[in-house]
Amino acid sequence: MNTLMKSQWREDYKRRLCTADEAVKSIKSGDSIYVHSHGANPTSVVEAMVRRAPDLRNITIRQLMTMGNAPYAQPEYAESFRVSAFFIGPNIRQAVNEGRADYMPISLSEIPCLISSREVPVDVCLLQVSKPDEHGYCSYGVCVEAAIAARKAARVVIAEVNEQMPRTLGRSFVHVSKLTHIIEVDRPIPELKIGKPTEDEDAIGRFVAGLVEDEATIQLGIGAIPNAVLSHLHGKKNLGVHSEMLSDGIIDLIEEGVITNDFKTVLPGKVAVSFVMGSKRLYDFIDNNPLVEFQTCDFINDPYVISRNHKMTSINSALQVDLTGQVVADSIGTFLYSGIGGQEDFIRGATRARGGKAIIALPSTAKDGAVSRITACFHPGSGVVTTRADVHYVVTEFGVAQLYGKTVSQRVDALIGIAHPKFRDLLREEARIFPWYKIND
């Protein structure tokens, strides 16, 4: 950094200060706008942008999952805004399935390159960052992910500087000079509260934990099942973490010395992550904590990087698994539900790691036990996220099906064995559609 930047960043900061309504005047019809993800959603700027809806037309909103409302996705703003989502969260799910918003299937690792190459243009970047340090650097806080690529690509960068945003370390900083407009806010980061696991979720967590070896590097998602897995890892030794996301359950394992990161081969000694979602306890834990290394998702989710980790163990969820091991994770038939996210990245990386394991964990049933998630054939329109070649293990509350190195007939038997007992006879009958499968009548 040159001397001028060192001495003048405070003046630059003051010149860029404005209200959200003033900042969004730099948005023009036809712009493509990136919205910072998860708990970093800059809601005051988003709300100001929506207030400008009568003056704007053909705005494309690009986002992953954002916490809070997405008012631009409401039907009354259809002429002004259209969402193009890399991942479908609850706040845009209805708009996507009603055809008022779009979904772009893509692995998380590829999104930054898609933006930086201008294959997916970004004209305006809306961020939420921490207050600047003594050198004028703000932190991207709870979410780095694709924000750096979006910020670099944008003509205009509008940033909420939130007094309560944690200062996270790693590749997580942007200098005040890179921000076009600054809006000061002071509000809590949205919290994701996860209830106590059910008996079935706890059983899944116990089975998955049994597959995690000492000294393994783990990746987990967020939700009741990942938290259940974490709760059963307390007897393990010297685990490491390389994961696109973190949740609260990780803290106790770190404080107890279960997670040491000593045997990791990528960023050894560090918990490597791209974003976090959880409670204020988690946000306080990551604040200015050198143990936690934030990196962009094109690094964290790069299958080659993942594969370099010692005993990389990937644990992901699914909506359905068919009897040959194919995994549906982003749709229920033609209904688009979520996204590819990092599942494919981590499963591909884990399968190629020395001593690696790729695990899919899901309840055996849906709709209060009315539907089996283990199925002979998917609903028409369902999209396969993970192929039958990549999954090592499938886990339900009834046990573990090892698929790696197994024939398709062996997979059918193994997966029926972890289906809910009330569906097993039906699945055996439905398996008759496979000409290569011989059932013992």
N, C-alpha and C positions, 0 to 999 in steps of 0.2 A: 504494500500500500504506500502511495507517495505521501510526502509531508503535507501537501494541501488537503488530502482526504483526512489525514489524521487531525488536522486543526479545524477543519470546516464542517465536519459531519453534523455537528449540532445545529449549525446555521442551515445546512441542507434540510435537516429534519424539520425545522420550524417552517421553512418555505413550502415544504410538501404537505404540511398539516392542513386539513380541510374537513368538512362534513362529508358524510356518505353521499348526500344528495349532490354536493358539488363535484365529488369524485366521479360519479357515474355519468356526468355530462360528457366525459371523453368516450363513452360508448356510442358507436354509430350503427345504424341499421346495416344488416348484413354481416356484422362481426361474429366471430367465433370466440366464445368465452369459456375459459377453464375455471372451475370452482374447486377450491381446496377441499380435500376429502375428510371424511369421518368427523372427529371432534374439532377439526380446524376449519369447518365451514364458516365463512365470514358473513354471518347472518345479517348484520346491519347493512352491509353493502348489497347483499342479495335483495333485501327488502327495498332499498332505495332504487335499485335497478328495476324492480317490478313496478314501483311507482312511476317510472318513466315509460311504462308499457305503451301508453297512447302515442308516444313519439317514436317508437321503435318498431321495426318490422324485420322478419327473417333473421332473428338472432339464433345462433346455435349454441346451446349450453352443453359443454363437455364435462363429464364428471365420472368418478367412480362412486362408491357409496358415500353419502353424506348423512350425518346425523342431524335431526331437526327437520323442519319443513322444507319443502321445495315448491314455493308458491308459483314459480314460473311454469310448473307442470300442470297447473289447473286449466280446465277447458276454456275459461274466459280469456286466457292469455295466448291462445293458440296462434293467433296471427302475429304475435310479437316474438314468442319464444318456442323453440323446439329442442327438447333434450336429446342428445346422442350419448348414451351411457356405455361406459366400458364394463359396468357392473350394475345390476339392478337391486336397489335397496327398497325398503318398504315405502319410502316417500315418492317413488316414481313407478312402482310396480303396476298400478292400475293404469296410468297413462301409457305405459309401454304396451300393455295388453289390449288397450282400446285403440291403439294405432296413433295416439297423439304424441308419442315419443319413440325413439329408436334405441335398439340394443346392438352393440358391436361386439361379437364374441372375439375375445383376444386374451392371451395369457398376460399376466401382470408384468412379466419380464420384458415384454415387447412394447409396452405403452410409451415409455420415454423416447425410444427411437422413432416411433410412429409420429410423435409430436415434433421432435427435433428435425426430422427429415422433411417436415411440412406435408407429409402424406395426409396427416390430420392437422390442419392449420389451427393456430391459436393466436388471436389478435389481442385479447385482453385476458389478463390473469388476475383472479380474485383470491387473495391470500389472507390467512390469519397468522400472525407471527408474535413472538415475544417482544418485550421492550428491548431496545438496543443495549449492548454492554458499553464499556468505557471506550471501545474502539469503533463504535457505530455499527456493530453487527447484531442483527436480530436472528433469532432461531426460528426454524420452521415448526418447532414444538412437537406436538403429538403425532405429526404426519409429515414425512419427507416424500416417500413414494414417488410420484411423477411430478411433484411441484417444481423442482428445479428446471426440468426440461420445459415445462409450461411457462415459467417465469422468463427464461432465456428467449423463448420463441416470441413472446408477446410484445406488441407495440406499446401497450399501457399495462402497468402493474399497479393494482390498487390493493393496499394492505391495511387490514385492521391490525393495530398494535395493541395487543391485549395484555394488560397488567397481570393477568392470572395465567397466561400461557407459560408452561414450563420451558426452561432453557435446556434443550436437549443437545447432546454432543455428537460428534462425528461429522459426516457431510451434511450439516444441518444449519448452515448459516447463509444469510443474505445481508449485504451491506445496505445501509440506508440510501446510498447513492443509486442503487438499482431499483428503488421504489419510486413510482411516478406520483402517487398520492398516498397519504397516510391518514388514517382515521383512528383516533385513540378510543379504546373501549376498556371497560373493567367489568368483566363478567366471568362466571365460572365456566370451565370447559364442560360440555355435556358428558354426563356419566352413563355408562352402560351397566345396568344392574342385572345380574344373572342369579336366578333363584337356586335354591338347593337342588342338586340332582335328584331325579326320581330313583326308585329302586332299580329300574331297568338301566337308566343312564349310569348309575353307580356300578352296576355289574359290567357294563361295557368298559367303563374306565378301568376296572380291575383287570379285565382280560387284556386290554391294550397295554397297561402298565407291565403285565407279565412278559410282553414282547420286547420291552425296552431294556437293553443291557446296560450294565455299568460302563461308564466312559462314553456312552453314546451321545451324539449331538442330535437334539430333537427339534422338530418343527410342529407347532400346534396352531389350530385356529382358535376361534372365540365362541363360547357357548357352554351349555351345560355339560356336554360330553367331554370337551377338552378340559374343563375344570375338574371333572370327575377323574380324568386320567391323571392330572397333576396331583390330585389328593391321594393317589395311590403310588406316587413315586418317592415317598419319604424314606423308604429303605434303600434307595439306590445310591450309588457312589459316583462322584466326579462326572456328572452330566454336563453337557454344554448346550447352548441355545443358539440356533441360527434359524430365524423364523420371520416371515413377513410381518407378523403381528404378535403382540403380547397382551395378556390379560392379568388380572390380579393374582391368580393362583401361583404365578411364578415367584412372587416376592418371598413367601415363606420358605420355598425350596432354596432360594439364594441365601436367606438369613440362617437356615439350618446347615448350610454347607453341602447340600445335595448337589446343587448346581455350582460348579467351580470354574467351568470352561477351560480346565487345564489340559484336556486332551483334544481340544478342537485344533484343526489344522488351518482353518480360515479365521482370521481375527482371533487368535488364541487369547484367552483371558477375558474376552468380551462377550456380552450378550449382544448379538447382532440382530437388528430389527429395522423395519421400514416404517411401521406405525404402531400405535397402541390404542386400545379402547378399553376403558374400565372405569374404576372409581377414582375419587380424589386421592385415595391412598396410593394408587398406581401413579397418578400424575405427580404427586409429591415425591415418590420414589425415583422417578426418572429425572427429576429436575436437577440439572447440573451434576449428574451422576456419571463419573467417567467409566463405570462398569458397563453402561449401556451405550452401544455404538449404533447410531442411526445412519442408515445408508439408503440410497435410492433403490427402487425396486428392480431396475435393470441390473444391479449388482446382487442384491439379496436374493432375488428370484432367478438368477442366471443358473440354468441347470448344470453348467460346467462348474461354476463356483460351488454350488451345493454339493456336487459329486466329490469335491476335494475334502469334504469334512469327514472326520473319523466316525465310523459307524453311524452315518446319517440316517436318522429314523424319522420318516415323514408320516404324520397322522392327520388325515383329512376325513371329511364327512361326505355323505351322498344322499340323494333322494331315493334312488333305486339302484340295485345291482342285478344284472341278469345271471342266469345259471351258468354262463361261460366266463363271467368275471368282468363284463363291460359295466361301466359306471356312468350313470346319469346324475349330474349335479347342478345343472342350471335351468332345468325345465321339467314340467310335469305334463307330458304329452305336448300339445301345442302351446300351453300356458308357460310363458317365460317367467322364471322365478328369481334367479340371482345372477350368477355369472361364472365364468371359468376361474377368475381370480388367479391364485397361485397353485391350484391343485396340480395341474399338469406339470408346471415347473418343478415342484418339489418331488412329485412322484418320479419324474424322469431323472432328476438329480439323485434321489435316494437309491434308485435301482442300479445306478452306475457307481455308487460309492462303495469303497471297500468295507464289507460288513454291513452295508446299508439295508434298510427295510422300508417298504412302501405299504402303508396300512390305510385301509378304508374302514371307518367305524360308523355304524348307523343302527338305529333301533330296528327290530325285525318287522314292525308293523307301523302303519299310519292310520289316521282317522279313527282314533280310539280303538285300535285293534281290528278294524274292519278290512284293511287292505294289507297284503304282504308287500314289504319293500324288496324282498327277494322274489324275482319273477322270471318266468320262462321267456317272456317277450315284453319289451317296453310298450307303453302306450304309443300309438302312432303320433309322430311329430316330436318325440323325445330326442334330445341331442346327446350323443355319447361324448362326454368330456375326457374320460380316461379309457384307453383301450384295454382289452383283455390281456394284452401282452405285458402291461406295465405294473399291474397290481400284484403284490406279494401275499398280502393277507387281507381278508375281510372279517370284521368282528361285529357280532351282535351281542345282545344280552345272553344268548344261548351258547356262546363260545367263539372259537377261532377257526376259520377255514383257511388253510394254507393252500394257495393257488400256484405259487412259483414252482416251475418244473413239473406241473401236473397236466395231464391230457384233458381235453374238454369233457370227456366222460367222468374222469375223476373229479373235475371241478363241479359238475352237476351234483354228484353225491355229497361232496364236501359242503356245498352251499345249501343244499336241502337240509343237511345236518345242523345248520345254525339258523334256519328259518324258524318261525314260530311253529310249535308242534301242531297247531290246528290247521296249518296250511301245508304240511309236509306231504300228505297223501295226494292233495290236489296238485302240488308241484311235480310229484312223480308222474302223475297222469299227464300233466301238461308237457312234461319232458319227452313224451312220445312224438312230439312234432320234430324232434331231432332224429334223422334217420340213422345217425351214427351211435345213438345212445340206446343201450340194451338194458331194459328194466327187468328185474327179477319178479315175475308175476307170482 
